[in-house]
């Protein structure tokens, strides 16, 4: 289920809605479809903590202004787990561990 690295242009409003969705499904994590700059959306195993970090680097005053987030998947040796790596627009990196089987499609 690993995915190719991609860039997702997201606004404060979009990330806020994604965070609400993830928090709603906290007990049963879902793969969230994030838009790419070009092409179809990509299902990503993302947690509320990662989305909070993403939201923190966006400005609510510019709720519809999009910023580029770079996302990639790093697989570990067992192939069932790995890290979602998100490069934030401010240059910070979030490395979120994830076990793919814990996330189901929406």
NUDREN-366599 format. One record per residue: residue number from 1; x, y, z of N, C-alpha, C, O in turn. Coordinates in Angstrom, 2 decimals, decimal comma. Example, Ala and Ser with C-alpha at 12.3 -4.5 7.8 and 13.67 -1.06 7.14 Angstrom:
% NUDREN-366599
node i->1	n_east->13,19	n_north->-5,69	n_up->7,80	ca_east->12,30	ca_north->-4,50	ca_up->7,80	c_east->13,20	c_north->-3,30	c_up->7,80	o_east->14,24	o_north->-3,32	o_up->8,46 .
node i->2	n_east->12,85	n_north->-2,25	n_up->7,08	ca_east->13,67	ca_north->-1,06	ca_up->7,14	c_east->12,90	c_north->0,03	c_up->7,87	o_east->13,41	o_north->1,14	o_up->8,04 .
***
This chain:
% NUDREN-366599
node i->1	n_east->0,82	n_north->-1,20	n_up->0,00	ca_east->0,00	ca_north->0,00	ca_up->0,00	c_east->0,86	c_north->1,25	c_up->0,00	o_east->0,35	o_north->2,37	o_up->0,04 .
node i->2	n_east->2,16	n_north->1,04	n_up->-0,05	ca_east->3,04	ca_north->2,21	ca_up->-0,09	c_east->2,67	c_north->3,06	c_up->-1,30	o_east->2,09	o_north->2,57	o_up->-2,26 .
node i->3	n_east->3,02	n_north->4,34	n_up->-1,24	ca_east->2,67	ca_north->5,24	ca_up->-2,34	c_east->3,91	c_north->6,01	c_up->-2,75	o_east->4,87	o_north->6,15	o_up->-1,99 .
node i->4	n_east->3,86	n_north->6,51	n_up->-3,97	ca_east->4,94	ca_north->7,35	ca_up->-4,47	c_east->4,90	c_north->8,68	c_up->-3,74	o_east->3,83	o_north->9,15	o_up->-3,34 .
node i->5	n_east->6,06	n_north->9,29	n_up->-3,58	ca_east->6,11	ca_north->10,62	ca_up->-2,97	c_east->5,29	c_north->11,58	c_up->-3,82	o_east->5,28	o_north->11,49	o_up->-5,04 .
node i->6	n_east->4,59	n_north->12,50	n_up->-3,14	ca_east->3,79	ca_north->13,48	ca_up->-3,87	c_east->3,69	c_north->14,76	c_up->-3,07	o_east->4,01	o_north->14,80	o_up->-1,88 .
node i->7	n_east->3,23	n_north->15,80	n_up->-3,74	ca_east->3,01	ca_north->17,10	ca_up->-3,09	c_east->1,50	c_north->17,34	c_up->-3,04	o_east->0,80	o_north->17,19	o_up->-4,04 .
node i->8	n_east->1,02	n_north->17,73	n_up->-1,87	ca_east->-0,39	ca_north->18,01	ca_up->-1,69	c_east->-0,57	c_north->19,47	c_up->-1,29	o_east->-0,13	o_north->19,88	o_up->-0,21 .
node i->9	n_east->-1,21	n_north->20,27	n_up->-2,16	ca_east->-1,48	ca_north->21,66	ca_up->-1,81	c_east->-2,74	c_north->21,75	c_up->-0,95	o_east->-3,84	o_north->21,48	o_up->-1,43 .
node i->10	n_east->-2,57	n_north->22,11	n_up->0,32	ca_east->-3,70	ca_north->22,12	ca_up->1,25	c_east->-3,84	c_north->23,48	c_up->1,92	o_east->-2,86	o_north->24,17	o_up->2,18 .
node i->11	n_east->-5,09	n_north->23,83	n_up->2,20	ca_east->-5,37	ca_north->25,08	ca_up->2,90	c_east->-5,67	c_north->24,78	c_up->4,37	o_east->-5,88	o_north->23,63	o_up->4,75 .
node i->12	n_east->-5,70	n_north->25,83	n_up->5,20	ca_east->-6,05	ca_north->25,69	ca_up->6,61	c_east->-7,43	c_north->25,03	c_up->6,73	o_east->-7,62	o_north->24,14	o_up->7,56 .
node i->13	n_east->-8,37	n_north->25,46	n_up->5,90	ca_east->-9,71	ca_north->24,92	ca_up->5,97	c_east->-9,72	c_north->23,41	c_up->5,66	o_east->-10,39	o_north->22,64	o_up->6,35 .
node i->14	n_east->-8,98	n_north->23,00	n_up->4,63	ca_east->-8,95	ca_north->21,57	ca_up->4,27	c_east->-8,33	c_north->20,74	c_up->5,38	o_east->-8,87	o_north->19,70	o_up->5,75 .
node i->15	n_east->-7,19	n_north->21,19	n_up->5,92	ca_east->-6,51	ca_north->20,42	ca_up->6,96	c_east->-7,40	c_north->20,36	c_up->8,22	o_east->-7,44	o_north->19,33	o_up->8,90 .
node i->16	n_east->-8,09	n_north->21,43	n_up->8,51	ca_east->-9,01	ca_north->21,46	ca_up->9,65	c_east->-10,13	c_north->20,43	c_up->9,49	o_east->-10,47	o_north->19,73	o_up->10,44 .
node i->17	n_east->-10,70	n_north->20,34	n_up->8,29	ca_east->-11,74	ca_north->19,34	ca_up->8,02	c_east->-11,18	c_north->17,92	c_up->8,09	o_east->-11,84	o_north->17,02	o_up->8,60 .
node i->18	n_east->-9,97	n_north->17,71	n_up->7,56	ca_east->-9,34	ca_north->16,39	ca_up->7,63	c_east->-9,11	c_north->15,99	c_up->9,09	o_east->-9,32	o_north->14,84	o_up->9,46 .
node i->19	n_east->-8,68	n_north->16,95	n_up->9,91	ca_east->-8,45	ca_north->16,68	ca_up->11,32	c_east->-9,77	c_north->16,28	c_up->12,01	o_east->-9,80	o_north->15,33	o_up->12,80 .
node i->20	n_east->-10,84	n_north->17,00	n_up->11,72	ca_east->-12,15	ca_north->16,63	ca_up->12,28	c_east->-12,54	c_north->15,21	c_up->11,90	o_east->-13,05	o_north->14,45	o_up->12,72 .
node i->21	n_east->-12,29	n_north->14,86	n_up->10,65	ca_east->-12,62	ca_north->13,51	ca_up->10,15	c_east->-11,82	c_north->12,45	c_up->10,89	o_east->-12,37	o_north->11,45	o_up->11,34 .
node i->22	n_east->-10,50	n_north->12,67	n_up->11,02	ca_east->-9,64	ca_north->11,70	ca_up->11,68	c_east->-10,02	c_north->11,55	c_up->13,16	o_east->-10,03	o_north->10,44	o_up->13,69 .
node i->23	n_east->-10,33	n_north->12,66	n_up->13,80	ca_east->-10,72	ca_north->12,59	ca_up->15,21	c_east->-12,04	c_north->11,84	c_up->15,38	o_east->-12,24	o_north->11,14	o_up->16,38 .
node i->24	n_east->-12,93	n_north->11,98	n_up->14,42	ca_east->-14,20	ca_north->11,26	ca_up->14,46	c_east->-13,98	c_north->9,75	c_up->14,39	o_east->-14,70	o_north->8,98	o_up->15,03 .
node i->25	n_east->-12,97	n_north->9,33	n_up->13,61	ca_east->-12,68	ca_north->7,90	ca_up->13,43	c_east->-11,50	c_north->7,44	c_up->14,28	o_east->-10,85	o_north->6,45	o_up->13,96 .
node i->26	n_east->-11,21	n_north->8,16	n_up->15,39	ca_east->-10,03	ca_north->7,88	ca_up->16,20	c_east->-9,92	c_north->6,41	c_up->16,60	o_east->-8,82	o_north->5,86	o_up->16,63 .
node i->27	n_east->-11,06	n_north->5,76	n_up->16,91	ca_east->-11,04	ca_north->4,36	ca_up->17,36	c_east->-10,90	c_north->3,38	c_up->16,21	o_east->-10,59	o_north->2,20	o_up->16,44 .
node i->28	n_east->-11,12	n_north->3,83	n_up->14,99	ca_east->-11,01	ca_north->2,98	ca_up->13,81	c_east->-10,35	c_north->3,79	c_up->12,70	o_east->-11,03	o_north->4,31	o_up->11,82 .
node i->29	n_east->-9,01	n_north->3,91	n_up->12,74	ca_east->-8,30	ca_north->4,79	ca_up->11,79	c_east->-8,62	c_north->4,45	c_up->10,33	o_east->-8,71	o_north->3,29	o_up->9,94 .
node i->30	n_east->-8,77	n_north->5,50	n_up->9,54	ca_east->-9,07	ca_north->5,37	ca_up->8,11	c_east->-7,94	c_north->5,97	c_up->7,28	o_east->-7,22	o_north->6,85	o_up->7,73 .
node i->31	n_east->-7,81	n_north->5,46	n_up->6,08	ca_east->-6,91	ca_north->6,07	ca_up->5,11	c_east->-7,60	c_north->7,32	c_up->4,59	o_east->-8,76	o_north->7,25	o_up->4,17 .
node i->32	n_east->-6,93	n_north->8,45	n_up->4,62	ca_east->-7,52	ca_north->9,69	ca_up->4,11	c_east->-7,00	c_north->9,95	c_up->2,72	o_east->-5,80	o_north->9,80	o_up->2,46 .
node i->33	n_east->-7,87	n_north->10,33	n_up->1,81	ca_east->-7,45	ca_north->10,67	ca_up->0,45	c_east->-7,01	c_north->12,13	c_up->0,41	o_east->-7,82	o_north->13,04	o_up->0,64 .
node i->34	n_east->-5,74	n_north->12,35	n_up->0,12	ca_east->-5,20	ca_north->13,70	ca_up->0,02	c_east->-4,99	c_north->14,04	c_up->-1,45	o_east->-4,50	o_north->13,21	o_up->-2,21 .
node i->35	n_east->-5,35	n_north->15,25	n_up->-1,85	ca_east->-5,18	ca_north->15,65	ca_up->-3,25	c_east->-3,71	c_north->15,83	c_up->-3,60	o_east->-2,92	o_north->16,30	o_up->-2,79 .
node i->36	n_east->-3,36	n_north->15,46	n_up->-4,83	ca_east->-2,03	ca_north->15,73	ca_up->-5,37	c_east->-2,10	c_north->17,00	c_up->-6,21	o_east->-3,18	o_north->17,46	o_up->-6,60 .
node i->37	n_east->-0,91	n_north->17,57	n_up->-6,48	ca_east->-0,88	ca_north->18,72	ca_up->-7,39	c_east->-1,44	c_north->18,31	c_up->-8,74	o_east->-2,21	o_north->19,05	o_up->-9,36 .
node i->38	n_east->-1,04	n_north->17,12	n_up->-9,19	ca_east->-1,56	ca_north->16,59	ca_up->-10,45	c_east->-1,94	c_north->15,14	c_up->-10,24	o_east->-1,21	o_north->14,38	o_up->-9,60 .
node i->39	n_east->-3,08	n_north->14,75	n_up->-10,79	ca_east->-3,48	ca_north->13,36	ca_up->-10,70	c_east->-4,50	c_north->13,11	c_up->-9,61	o_east->-5,02	o_north->14,03	o_up->-8,98 .
node i->40	n_east->-4,78	n_north->11,83	n_up->-9,41	ca_east->-5,80	ca_north->11,40	ca_up->-8,47	c_east->-5,34	c_north->11,59	c_up->-7,03	o_east->-4,14	o_north->11,70	o_up->-6,76 .
node i->41	n_east->-6,30	n_north->11,61	n_up->-6,12	ca_east->-5,98	ca_north->11,68	ca_up->-4,70	c_east->-5,28	c_north->10,40	c_up->-4,26	o_east->-5,42	o_north->9,35	o_up->-4,89 .
node i->42	n_east->-4,51	n_north->10,51	n_up->-3,17	ca_east->-3,72	ca_north->9,38	ca_up->-2,67	c_east->-4,21	c_north->9,02	c_up->-1,27	o_east->-4,28	o_north->9,88	o_up->-0,40 .
node i->43	n_east->-4,56	n_north->7,73	n_up->-1,04	ca_east->-4,96	ca_north->7,31	ca_up->0,31	c_east->-3,73	c_north->7,24	c_up->1,22	o_east->-2,75	o_north->6,57	o_up->0,89 .
node i->44	n_east->-3,79	n_north->7,93	n_up->2,36	ca_east->-2,64	ca_north->8,08	ca_up->3,24	c_east->-3,02	c_north->7,69	c_up->4,67	o_east->-4,07	o_north->8,12	o_up->5,16 .
node i->45	n_east->-2,18	n_north->6,89	n_up->5,35	ca_east->-2,44	ca_north->6,56	ca_up->6,76	c_east->-1,96	c_north->7,70	c_up->7,65	o_east->-0,79	o_north->7,74	o_up->8,02 .
node i->46	n_east->-2,85	n_north->8,62	n_up->7,99	ca_east->-2,44	ca_north->9,82	ca_up->8,70	c_east->-3,19	c_north->9,94	c_up->10,03	o_east->-4,38	o_north->9,61	o_up->10,11 .
node i->47	n_east->-2,50	n_north->10,41	n_up->11,06	ca_east->-3,10	ca_north->10,51	ca_up->12,39	c_east->-3,41	c_north->11,96	c_up->12,74	o_east->-2,97	o_north->12,89	o_up->12,06 .
node i->48	n_east->-4,19	n_north->12,14	n_up->13,80	ca_east->-4,56	ca_north->13,48	ca_up->14,22	c_east->-3,34	c_north->14,30	c_up->14,64	o_east->-3,30	o_north->15,51	o_up->14,41 .
node i->49	n_east->-2,34	n_north->13,66	n_up->15,26	ca_east->-1,14	ca_north->14,40	ca_up->15,67	c_east->-0,41	c_north->14,99	c_up->14,47	o_east->0,05	o_north->16,13	o_up->14,52 .
node i->50	n_east->-0,32	n_north->14,22	n_up->13,39	ca_east->0,33	ca_north->14,71	ca_up->12,18	c_east->-0,48	c_north->15,86	c_up->11,58	o_east->0,09	o_north->16,87	o_up->11,17 .
node i->51	n_east->-1,79	n_north->15,70	n_up->11,54	ca_east->-2,64	ca_north->16,76	ca_up->11,00	c_east->-2,56	c_north->18,03	c_up->11,85	o_east->-2,62	o_north->19,14	o_up->11,32 .
node i->52	n_east->-2,44	n_north->17,87	n_up->13,17	ca_east->-2,29	ca_north->19,04	ca_up->14,05	c_east->-1,00	c_north->19,79	c_up->13,72	o_east->-0,98	o_north->21,02	o_up->13,68 .
node i->53	n_east->0,07	n_north->19,04	n_up->13,49	ca_east->1,34	ca_north->19,67	ca_up->13,10	c_east->1,20	c_north->20,41	c_up->11,78	o_east->1,75	o_north->21,50	o_up->11,61 .
node i->54	n_east->0,46	n_north->19,82	n_up->10,84	ca_east->0,22	ca_north->20,46	ca_up->9,55	c_east->-0,60	c_north->21,74	c_up->9,73	o_east->-0,31	o_north->22,77	o_up->9,13 .
node i->55	n_east->-1,62	n_north->21,65	n_up->10,57	ca_east->-2,50	ca_north->22,80	ca_up->10,81	c_east->-1,74	c_north->23,95	c_up->11,48	o_east->-1,97	o_north->25,12	o_up->11,19 .
node i->56	n_east->-0,83	n_north->23,58	n_up->12,39	ca_east->-0,06	ca_north->24,59	ca_up->13,13	c_east->0,79	c_north->25,47	c_up->12,22	o_east->1,11	o_north->26,61	o_up->12,59 .
node i->57	n_east->1,17	n_north->24,98	n_up->11,06	ca_east->2,03	ca_north->25,81	ca_up->10,19	c_east->1,21	c_north->26,56	c_up->9,13	o_east->1,78	o_north->27,18	o_up->8,23 .
node i->58	n_east->-0,11	n_north->26,51	n_up->9,26	ca_east->-0,98	ca_north->27,27	ca_up->8,36	c_east->-1,63	c_north->28,41	c_up->9,14	o_east->-1,76	o_north->28,35	o_up->10,36 .
node i->59	n_east->-2,04	n_north->29,43	n_up->8,43	ca_east->-2,62	ca_north->30,62	ca_up->9,05	c_east->-4,14	c_north->30,62	c_up->8,87	o_east->-4,64	o_north->30,66	o_up->7,75 .
node i->60	n_east->-4,86	n_north->30,57	n_up->9,99	ca_east->-6,33	ca_north->30,57	ca_up->9,93	c_east->-6,85	c_north->31,84	c_up->9,26	o_east->-7,93	o_north->31,83	o_up->8,67 .
node i->61	n_east->-6,09	n_north->32,94	n_up->9,37	ca_east->-6,51	ca_north->34,20	ca_up->8,73	c_east->-6,55	c_north->34,06	c_up->7,21	o_east->-7,27	o_north->34,78	o_up->6,53 .
node i->62	n_east->-5,76	n_north->33,13	n_up->6,69	ca_east->-5,75	ca_north->32,85	ca_up->5,24	c_east->-6,27	c_north->31,43	c_up->5,03	o_east->-5,57	o_north->30,58	o_up->4,48 .
node i->63	n_east->-7,50	n_north->31,19	n_up->5,47	ca_east->-8,06	ca_north->29,84	ca_up->5,54	c_east->-8,11	c_north->29,11	c_up->4,20	o_east->-8,11	o_north->27,88	o_up->4,16 .
node i->64	n_east->-8,17	n_north->29,87	n_up->3,08	ca_east->-8,31	ca_north->29,22	ca_up->1,77	c_east->-7,01	c_north->29,26	c_up->0,97	o_east->-6,97	o_north->28,79	o_up->-0,17 .
node i->65	n_east->-5,96	n_north->29,82	n_up->1,55	ca_east->-4,67	ca_north->29,88	ca_up->0,88	c_east->-3,96	c_north->28,53	c_up->1,02	o_east->-3,77	o_north->28,04	o_up->2,13 .
node i->66	n_east->-3,57	n_north->27,94	n_up->-0,11	ca_east->-2,97	ca_north->26,60	ca_up->-0,08	c_east->-1,45	c_north->26,68	c_up->0,04	o_east->-0,80	o_north->27,55	o_up->-0,53 .
node i->67	n_east->-0,92	n_north->25,73	n_up->0,81	ca_east->0,53	ca_north->25,58	ca_up->0,95	c_east->0,87	c_north->24,15	c_up->0,55	o_east->0,04	o_north->23,25	o_up->0,65 .
node i->68	n_east->2,10	n_north->23,96	n_up->0,09	ca_east->2,52	ca_north->22,64	ca_up->-0,39	c_east->3,09	c_north->21,79	c_up->0,74	o_east->4,02	o_north->22,20	o_up->1,44 .
node i->69	n_east->2,52	n_north->20,61	n_up->0,90	ca_east->3,03	ca_north->19,61	ca_up->1,83	c_east->3,59	c_north->18,46	c_up->1,00	o_east->2,91	o_north->17,94	o_up->0,12 .
node i->70	n_east->4,83	n_north->18,06	n_up->1,28	ca_east->5,43	ca_north->16,92	ca_up->0,58	c_east->5,25	c_north->15,68	c_up->1,45	o_east->5,61	o_north->15,68	o_up->2,63 .
node i->71	n_east->4,69	n_north->14,63	n_up->0,87	ca_east->4,45	ca_north->13,40	ca_up->1,61	c_east->5,14	c_north->12,23	c_up->0,93	o_east->5,18	o_north->12,14	o_up->-0,29 .
node i->72	n_east->5,70	n_north->11,35	n_up->1,75	ca_east->6,28	ca_north->10,11	ca_up->1,21	c_east->6,15	c_north->9,01	c_up->2,25	o_east->5,93	o_north->9,27	o_up->3,44 .
node i->73	n_east->6,29	n_north->7,78	n_up->1,80	ca_east->6,18	ca_north->6,62	ca_up->2,67	c_east->7,53	c_north->5,93	c_up->2,74	o_east->8,15	o_north->5,66	o_up->1,72 .
node i->74	n_east->7,98	n_north->5,64	n_up->3,96	ca_east->9,20	ca_north->4,87	ca_up->4,17	c_east->8,81	c_north->3,54	c_up->4,78	o_east->8,30	o_north->3,48	o_up->5,89 .
node i->75	n_east->9,05	n_north->2,47	n_up->4,03	ca_east->8,69	ca_north->1,13	ca_up->4,49	c_east->9,78	c_north->0,59	c_up->5,42	o_east->10,96	o_north->0,84	o_up->5,20 .
node i->76	n_east->9,36	n_north->-0,14	n_up->6,45	ca_east->10,32	ca_north->-0,82	ca_up->7,31	c_east->10,49	c_north->-2,24	c_up->6,77	o_east->9,88	o_north->-2,62	o_up->5,77 .
node i->77	n_east->11,33	n_north->-3,01	n_up->7,44	ca_east->11,66	ca_north->-4,35	ca_up->6,93	c_east->10,46	c_north->-5,28	c_up->6,83	o_east->10,42	o_north->-6,13	o_up->5,94 .
node i->78	n_east->9,48	n_north->-5,13	n_up->7,72	ca_east->8,34	ca_north->-6,06	ca_up->7,68	c_east->7,27	c_north->-5,67	c_up->6,66	o_east->6,27	o_north->-6,37	o_up->6,52 .
node i->79	n_east->7,45	n_north->-4,58	n_up->5,95	ca_east->6,59	ca_north->-4,12	ca_up->4,86	c_east->5,17	c_north->-3,75	c_up->5,30	o_east->4,46	o_north->-3,08	o_up->4,55 .
node i->80	n_east->4,76	n_north->-4,17	n_up->6,49	ca_east->3,41	ca_north->-3,88	ca_up->6,97	c_east->3,38	c_north->-2,58	c_up->7,77	o_east->2,32	o_north->-2,01	o_up->8,02 .
node i->81	n_east->4,57	n_north->-2,12	n_up->8,16	ca_east->4,63	ca_north->-0,87	ca_up->8,90	c_east->5,69	c_north->0,03	c_up->8,28	o_east->6,49	o_north->-0,39	o_up->7,44 .
node i->82	n_east->5,68	n_north->1,27	n_up->8,72	ca_east->6,65	ca_north->2,21	ca_up->8,18	c_east->6,40	c_north->3,58	c_up->8,75	o_east->5,84	o_north->3,74	o_up->9,83 .
node i->83	n_east->6,84	n_north->4,58	n_up->8,01	ca_east->6,69	ca_north->5,96	ca_up->8,44	c_east->6,07	c_north->6,80	c_up->7,34	o_east->6,49	o_north->6,75	o_up->6,18 .
node i->84	n_east->5,06	n_north->7,57	n_up->7,72	ca_east->4,56	ca_north->8,62	ca_up->6,85	c_east->5,44	c_north->9,83	c_up->7,15	o_east->5,48	o_north->10,31	o_up->8,28 .
node i->85	n_east->6,14	n_north->10,32	n_up->6,13	ca_east->7,03	ca_north->11,46	ca_up->6,30	c_east->6,39	c_north->12,66	c_up->5,60	o_east->6,13	o_north->12,62	o_up->4,39 .
node i->86	n_east->6,14	n_north->13,70	n_up->6,37	ca_east->5,49	ca_north->14,90	ca_up->5,84	c_east->6,45	c_north->16,08	c_up->6,01	o_east->6,85	o_north->16,41	o_up->7,13 .
node i->87	n_east->6,80	n_north->16,69	n_up->4,89	ca_east->7,59	ca_north->17,92	ca_up->4,96	c_east->6,62	c_north->19,08	c_up->4,95	o_east->5,85	o_north->19,27	o_up->4,00 .
node i->88	n_east->6,67	n_north->19,87	n_up->6,03	ca_east->5,76	ca_north->20,99	ca_up->6,18	c_east->6,26	c_north->22,20	c_up->5,40	o_east->7,46	o_north->22,29	o_up->5,11 .
node i->89	n_east->5,37	n_north->23,12	n_up->5,05	ca_east->5,77	ca_north->24,31	ca_up->4,28	c_east->6,86	c_north->25,15	c_up->4,99	o_east->7,61	o_north->25,87	o_up->4,33 .
node i->90	n_east->6,94	n_north->25,04	n_up->6,32	ca_east->7,96	ca_north->25,80	ca_up->7,06	c_east->9,30	c_north->25,07	c_up->7,12	o_east->10,24	o_north->25,56	o_up->7,75 .
node i->91	n_east->9,40	n_north->23,90	n_up->6,46	ca_east->10,65	ca_north->23,16	ca_up->6,41	c_east->10,77	c_north->22,07	c_up->7,46	o_east->11,67	o_north->21,23	o_up->7,37 .
node i->92	n_east->9,89	n_north->22,06	n_up->8,46	ca_east->9,92	ca_north->21,01	ca_up->9,48	c_east->9,49	c_north->19,68	c_up->8,87	o_east->8,78	o_north->19,64	o_up->7,86 .
node i->93	n_east->9,94	n_north->18,59	n_up->9,49	ca_east->9,60	ca_north->17,25	ca_up->9,02	c_east->8,86	c_north->16,51	c_up->10,14	o_east->9,29	o_north->16,53	o_up->11,30 .
node i->94	n_east->7,75	n_north->15,88	n_up->9,79	ca_east->7,01	ca_north->15,02	ca_up->10,72	c_east->7,20	c_north->13,59	c_up->10,25	o_east->6,92	o_north->13,26	o_up->9,09 .
node i->95	n_east->7,69	n_north->12,72	n_up->11,16	ca_east->7,82	ca_north->11,28	ca_up->10,86	c_east->6,83	c_north->10,54	c_up->11,74	o_east->7,04	o_north->10,37	o_up->12,94 .
node i->96	n_east->5,75	n_north->10,10	n_up->11,12	ca_east->4,68	ca_north->9,42	ca_up->11,85	c_east->4,77	c_north->7,92	c_up->11,60	o_east->4,62	o_north->7,48	o_up->10,46 .
node i->97	n_east->5,01	n_north->7,12	n_up->12,65	ca_east->4,99	ca_north->5,67	ca_up->12,46	c_east->3,56	c_north->5,20	c_up->12,19	o_east->2,61	o_north->5,76	o_up->12,73 .
node i->98	n_east->3,41	n_north->4,20	n_up->11,35	ca_east->2,08	ca_north->3,67	ca_up->11,04	c_east->2,16	c_north->2,19	c_up->10,69	o_east->3,09	o_north->1,75	o_up->10,00 .
node i->99	n_east->1,19	n_north->1,44	n_up->11,16	ca_east->1,02	ca_north->0,04	ca_up->10,77	c_east->-0,15	c_north->0,04	c_up->9,79	o_east->-1,28	o_north->0,36	o_up->10,16 .
node i->100	n_east->0,14	n_north->-0,31	n_up->8,54	ca_east->-0,86	ca_north->-0,16	ca_up->7,48	c_east->-2,14	c_north->-0,94	c_up->7,75	o_east->-3,23	o_north->-0,46	o_up->7,42 .
node i->101	n_east->-2,04	n_north->-2,13	n_up->8,35	ca_east->-3,24	ca_north->-2,94	ca_up->8,59	c_east->-4,17	c_north->-2,29	c_up->9,61	o_east->-5,33	o_north->-2,70	o_up->9,72 .
node i->102	n_east->-3,70	n_north->-1,30	n_up->10,36	ca_east->-4,55	ca_north->-0,61	ca_up->11,35	c_east->-5,47	c_north->0,41	c_up->10,69	o_east->-6,42	o_north->0,89	o_up->11,31 .
node i->103	n_east->-5,19	n_north->0,75	n_up->9,43	ca_east->-5,98	ca_north->1,76	ca_up->8,71	c_east->-6,85	c_north->1,09	c_up->7,66	o_east->-6,38	o_north->0,26	o_up->6,89 .
node i->104	n_east->-8,13	n_north->1,45	n_up->7,65	ca_east->-9,02	ca_north->0,87	ca_up->6,64	c_east->-9,46	c_north->1,97	c_up->5,68	o_east->-9,44	o_north->3,15	o_up->6,03 .
node i->105	n_east->-9,86	n_north->1,59	n_up->4,46	ca_east->-10,36	ca_north->2,60	ca_up->3,51	c_east->-11,62	c_north->3,25	c_up->4,06	o_east->-12,37	o_north->2,63	o_up->4,81 .
node i->106	n_east->-11,86	n_north->4,50	n_up->3,68	ca_east->-13,06	ca_north->5,20	ca_up->4,15	c_east->-14,28	c_north->4,62	c_up->3,46	o_east->-15,40	o_north->5,07	o_up->3,70 .
***
